Amino acid sequence: MEELPPLGPQQWAVVAANRRSWAGTVGELFMVAQATVLDEPPIDVAPWARWCRRRRWAGVLGEVRRDLQFEVWAEDSRMREAAAALDQAEKKRQSAAAAREAAENLTATCRMYEMVAALDDEALAVFEEAVDSGPSLEEALRLARGIE
């Protein structure tokens, strides 16, 4: 505001009326306005300047608040996505652990059936008879191997 000359209301009216069609410099337009309406007391532009400054910073504050609102939304959205990904990862980890346990059990069962397949005919008959009477497969295999 310091670069504007102190103009009165009628002088500002001259500036406003001629601003679009003026071919000279802005400074020359101000001098013409001052010469057109002589000795007019200037308008105190300090309150207007203060209002403009406050308005400007209120606008900046509004922009920052909008940016903040977006970032809060983005953070919340990404946290929900991360929580869902962690939940999915935990379910897959549990599924993998169950598959590992099943594979370990089947490995043990496979070894036991390899031992059963290696029994001679007499021991295999004892094994089958023991299985039919109710003991566990491991106990039936021990009985069958006891006669070998």
Residue frames relative to the residue before (quaternion, step in Angstrom):
aa qw qx qy qz dx dy dz
M 1.0000 0.0000 0.0000 0.0000 0.00 0.00 0.00
E 0.5595 0.6334 -0.3911 0.3645 3.61 1.09 -0.52
E 0.6768 0.5118 -0.3115 0.4278 3.63 1.04 -0.65
L 0.5831 0.5591 -0.3850 0.4463 3.60 1.22 -0.23
P 0.4250 -0.6872 0.5143 0.2875 3.60 -0.93 0.78
P 0.5349 -0.6200 0.4534 0.3520 3.57 -1.11 0.52
L 0.0166 0.8105 -0.5814 0.0689 3.57 -0.36 1.30
G 0.4262 -0.6748 0.5438 0.2593 3.51 -1.26 0.56
P 0.7397 -0.4329 0.2728 0.4371 3.58 -1.29 0.17
Q 0.6908 0.4583 -0.2945 0.4754 3.64 0.87 -0.85
Q 0.6142 0.5335 -0.3463 0.4671 3.58 1.09 -0.65
W 0.6401 0.5002 -0.3203 0.4874 3.61 1.01 -0.77
A 0.6064 0.5459 -0.3538 0.4573 3.59 1.08 -0.65
V 0.6233 0.5188 -0.3362 0.4788 3.61 1.04 -0.74
V 0.6443 0.5152 -0.3201 0.4658 3.60 0.93 -0.89
A 0.6831 0.4939 -0.2908 0.4525 3.60 0.84 -0.98
A 0.6740 0.5066 -0.3030 0.4441 3.59 0.95 -0.85
N 0.7832 0.3573 -0.1729 0.4786 3.61 1.02 -0.71
R 0.4412 0.7515 -0.4320 0.2323 3.59 1.21 -0.25
R 0.6955 0.4764 -0.3012 0.4456 3.64 0.88 -0.75
S 0.7637 0.3762 -0.2065 0.4822 3.57 0.92 -0.80
W 0.4774 0.6953 -0.4318 0.3197 3.58 1.24 -0.15
A 0.2520 -0.7947 0.5388 0.1211 3.58 -0.79 1.03
G 0.6363 0.5383 -0.3319 0.4418 3.60 1.20 -0.40
T 0.7005 -0.4232 0.3483 0.4571 3.55 -1.29 -0.36
V 0.6428 -0.5085 0.4004 0.4098 3.56 -1.25 0.30
G 0.6261 0.5436 -0.3314 0.4501 3.57 1.00 -0.80
E 0.6502 0.5088 -0.3113 0.4706 3.59 1.00 -0.80
L 0.6226 0.5297 -0.3382 0.4663 3.59 1.06 -0.75
F 0.6439 0.5081 -0.3289 0.4681 3.60 0.96 -0.77
M 0.6498 0.5118 -0.3238 0.4592 3.62 0.97 -0.81
V 0.6311 0.5162 -0.3344 0.4726 3.60 1.04 -0.74
A 0.6426 0.5187 -0.3285 0.4584 3.59 0.97 -0.85
Q 0.6631 0.4952 -0.3092 0.4685 3.60 0.95 -0.84
A 0.6772 0.4866 -0.2905 0.4692 3.60 1.02 -0.73
T 0.6268 0.5497 -0.3353 0.4389 3.59 1.14 -0.62
V 0.7694 0.1422 -0.0685 0.6189 3.58 0.94 -0.89
L 0.1830 -0.8356 0.5127 0.0740 3.56 -0.12 1.32
D 0.8793 0.1123 -0.0881 0.4543 3.53 -1.28 0.63
E 0.3278 0.7208 -0.5435 0.2786 3.60 0.96 0.76
P 0.4519 -0.6802 0.4876 0.3088 3.62 -0.83 0.88
P 0.4731 -0.7076 0.4426 0.2821 3.61 -0.84 0.93
I 0.5129 -0.5939 0.5261 0.3278 3.50 -1.32 0.51
D 0.3998 -0.6782 0.5566 0.2653 3.56 -1.04 0.80
V 0.1545 -0.8298 0.5335 0.0546 3.57 -0.28 1.26
A 0.4238 0.7243 -0.4625 0.2860 3.60 1.24 -0.08
P 0.6626 0.4770 -0.3435 0.4641 3.69 0.82 -0.77
W 0.6454 0.5123 -0.3220 0.4662 3.57 1.02 -0.79
A 0.6396 0.5226 -0.3218 0.4629 3.57 0.99 -0.82
R 0.6413 0.5071 -0.3255 0.4750 3.59 0.98 -0.80
W 0.6380 0.5236 -0.3242 0.4623 3.58 0.98 -0.88
C 0.6517 0.5223 -0.3116 0.4532 3.60 0.96 -0.89
R 0.6495 0.5088 -0.3208 0.4651 3.58 0.95 -0.87
R 0.6714 0.4918 -0.3020 0.4649 3.57 0.88 -0.93
R 0.6373 0.5305 -0.3200 0.4583 3.56 1.00 -0.86
R 0.6368 0.5339 -0.3221 0.4534 3.57 0.97 -0.87
W 0.7231 0.4345 -0.2583 0.4708 3.58 0.79 -0.99
A 0.5830 0.5403 -0.3784 0.4742 3.58 1.16 -0.47
G 0.6319 0.5222 -0.3252 0.4714 3.59 1.09 -0.71
V 0.6364 0.5130 -0.3214 0.4780 3.56 0.99 -0.85
L 0.6388 0.5264 -0.3223 0.4594 3.57 0.97 -0.87
G 0.6384 0.5300 -0.3238 0.4548 3.59 0.97 -0.82
E 0.6521 0.5096 -0.3088 0.4687 3.57 0.98 -0.86
V 0.6580 0.5031 -0.3081 0.4679 3.56 0.94 -0.90
R 0.6426 0.5151 -0.3298 0.4616 3.59 0.99 -0.78
R 0.6367 0.5081 -0.3345 0.4739 3.60 1.01 -0.75
D 0.6419 0.5130 -0.3209 0.4709 3.57 0.99 -0.84
L 0.6407 0.5258 -0.3140 0.4631 3.57 0.99 -0.87
Q 0.6443 0.5258 -0.3175 0.4555 3.56 0.92 -0.92
F 0.6597 0.4963 -0.3124 0.4700 3.58 0.95 -0.85
E 0.6743 0.5002 -0.3063 0.4487 3.59 0.87 -0.90
V 0.6221 0.5184 -0.3424 0.4764 3.60 1.04 -0.71
W 0.6441 0.5062 -0.3185 0.4769 3.57 0.98 -0.87
A 0.6644 0.5099 -0.3085 0.4509 3.60 0.88 -0.95
E 0.6463 0.5132 -0.3216 0.4641 3.59 0.96 -0.86
D 0.6550 0.5074 -0.3111 0.4656 3.59 0.93 -0.89
S 0.6566 0.5163 -0.3075 0.4558 3.57 0.92 -0.90
R 0.6926 0.4711 -0.2800 0.4691 3.57 0.90 -0.93
M 0.6193 0.5252 -0.3517 0.4658 3.59 1.06 -0.63
R 0.6409 0.5045 -0.3299 0.4754 3.60 1.01 -0.78
E 0.6368 0.5162 -0.3242 0.4722 3.60 1.01 -0.80
A 0.6573 0.5056 -0.3082 0.4661 3.58 0.96 -0.86
A 0.6421 0.5151 -0.3254 0.4653 3.59 0.98 -0.82
A 0.6489 0.5044 -0.3185 0.4722 3.59 0.98 -0.81
A 0.6504 0.5081 -0.3178 0.4667 3.59 1.00 -0.81
L 0.6458 0.5068 -0.3210 0.4723 3.59 1.01 -0.80
D 0.6336 0.5211 -0.3276 0.4686 3.59 1.01 -0.80
Q 0.6615 0.4936 -0.3043 0.4756 3.57 0.95 -0.88
A 0.6434 0.5176 -0.3226 0.4627 3.59 0.99 -0.80
E 0.6443 0.5104 -0.3275 0.4660 3.60 0.99 -0.79
K 0.6395 0.5139 -0.3299 0.4671 3.61 0.97 -0.78
K 0.6616 0.4883 -0.3099 0.4774 3.59 0.99 -0.81
R 0.6165 0.5336 -0.3484 0.4624 3.59 1.05 -0.72
Q 0.6600 0.4993 -0.3043 0.4718 3.58 0.95 -0.88
S 0.6380 0.5190 -0.3214 0.4694 3.57 1.03 -0.81
A 0.6504 0.5078 -0.3106 0.4719 3.59 1.00 -0.83
A 0.6413 0.5152 -0.3264 0.4656 3.60 1.00 -0.79
A 0.6470 0.5037 -0.3221 0.4733 3.59 1.00 -0.80
A 0.6487 0.5071 -0.3190 0.4694 3.60 1.00 -0.79
R 0.6281 0.5262 -0.3342 0.4658 3.60 1.04 -0.80
E 0.6545 0.5069 -0.3126 0.4658 3.60 0.95 -0.89
A 0.6502 0.5058 -0.3195 0.4684 3.60 0.96 -0.85
A 0.6504 0.5139 -0.3191 0.4595 3.59 0.98 -0.81
E 0.6389 0.5121 -0.3297 0.4698 3.60 1.01 -0.78
N 0.6512 0.5058 -0.3139 0.4708 3.59 0.97 -0.84
L 0.6803 0.4785 -0.2948 0.4703 3.59 0.93 -0.87
T 0.5899 0.5537 -0.3681 0.4582 3.60 1.12 -0.59
A 0.6616 0.4918 -0.2997 0.4802 3.56 0.94 -0.90
T 0.6528 0.5053 -0.3132 0.4696 3.58 0.97 -0.85
C 0.6319 0.5336 -0.3249 0.4587 3.58 1.00 -0.83
R 0.6479 0.5082 -0.3216 0.4675 3.63 0.94 -0.84
M 0.6498 0.5158 -0.3256 0.4535 3.57 0.98 -0.86
Y 0.6882 0.4655 -0.2920 0.4738 3.60 0.93 -0.86
E 0.5651 0.5557 -0.3903 0.4685 3.61 1.16 -0.42
M 0.6550 0.4925 -0.3082 0.4832 3.57 1.05 -0.82
V 0.6241 0.5235 -0.3429 0.4679 3.59 1.04 -0.75
A 0.6660 0.5088 -0.3060 0.4516 3.59 0.90 -0.91
A 0.6744 0.4970 -0.2968 0.4583 3.59 1.13 -0.55
L 0.4930 0.6636 -0.4388 0.3521 3.65 1.25 -0.18
D 0.4718 -0.6287 0.5206 0.3333 3.56 -1.18 0.57
D 0.7402 -0.4451 0.2628 0.4300 3.59 -1.25 0.25
E 0.6668 0.5026 -0.3126 0.4528 3.61 0.89 -0.89
A 0.6737 0.4833 -0.2898 0.4781 3.59 0.91 -0.91
L 0.6298 0.5267 -0.3360 0.4615 3.60 1.05 -0.72
A 0.6292 0.5180 -0.3358 0.4722 3.61 1.03 -0.71
V 0.6348 0.5125 -0.3257 0.4777 3.63 1.01 -0.79
F 0.6324 0.5360 -0.3279 0.4531 3.55 0.97 -0.87
E 0.6883 0.4841 -0.2934 0.4536 3.59 0.81 -0.99
E 0.6409 0.5149 -0.3244 0.4678 3.58 1.00 -0.79
A 0.6553 0.5043 -0.3090 0.4698 3.59 0.99 -0.83
V 0.6356 0.5189 -0.3337 0.4641 3.60 0.95 -0.81
D 0.6740 0.5022 -0.2994 0.4515 3.60 0.94 -0.87
S 0.6941 0.4724 -0.2844 0.4628 3.60 1.10 -0.57
G 0.7132 -0.5494 0.2376 0.3649 3.61 1.22 0.09
P 0.5786 0.5668 -0.4481 0.3783 3.67 0.93 -0.28
S 0.6576 -0.4975 0.3771 0.4216 3.55 -1.26 0.24
L 0.6548 -0.5060 0.3772 0.4159 3.56 -1.26 0.34
E 0.6309 0.5398 -0.3369 0.4439 3.57 1.02 -0.80
E 0.6730 0.4885 -0.2919 0.4725 3.59 0.95 -0.92
A 0.6286 0.5226 -0.3322 0.4705 3.60 1.04 -0.78
L 0.6509 0.5025 -0.3258 0.4665 3.60 0.98 -0.76
R 0.6251 0.5282 -0.3424 0.4616 3.62 1.00 -0.72
L 0.6426 0.5131 -0.3207 0.4701 3.56 0.98 -0.84
A 0.6782 0.4964 -0.2930 0.4558 3.57 0.89 -0.97
R 0.6834 0.4719 -0.2922 0.4742 3.60 0.95 -0.76
G 0.5776 0.6012 -0.3757 0.4046 3.57 1.18 -0.43
I 0.6929 0.4528 -0.2939 0.4779 3.57 1.09 -0.47
E 0.5398 0.6274 -0.4145 0.3784 3.62 1.15 -0.18
